[in-house]
Structures are given as C-alpha cells and as structure tokens.
Amino acid sequence: VTIRYRDTMEQKRVKIEELRDIIKQEVDVKTWLMKM
C-alpha cells in the first residue's frame, strides 16, 4: 500500500503487514511531541 502524508504530500510504499504498526506510531502522542 501507499501512505501519503497530507501536509508534505510525501508518499511511502509499505507492506500491508507493517501498516498497523506505522499507523499506531503516527497517531501516538509521544511521537507527535517529539516532532515539535
């Protein structure tokens, strides 16, 4: 599958098996705070 980051329009191809972990990481509050 392809993930597209809406703010940067960057696209990344990932295996469907990895999708759950990637989404979990992206919506995690700790990850958001570290990016700030």
N, C-alpha and C positions, 0 to 999 in steps of 0.2 A: 504494500500500500504506500501511498504518498501522503506525507504530512506537510501542510503548508502553514507557515506562521503568518497570520494575517497582518501583523504590524510591519514586518520586513519583506513579506512575500517570498521568503526563503522556502525552498522545498527540500524535503529529505525523504528518500526511499528507505523503508524499513520492512523487516519481515513481520508478517502478521502475528507471529508468536511473541514478538517484542513489543507489540502495540500497547498492551495493558500496562506494562512497566513504564513505558515512555509517558503515557497519559498520566499515570499516577505521579510520576516525578514532576511533570509540568504543572500540575494543579496543586502540588504540595506547597504549603505556606512557607516552609523553611527555604525552599528553592527560590520562591519569589523574593523573600527578604534578602537572600544572599546576592541577588542580581541588582539590588538597589544600592 
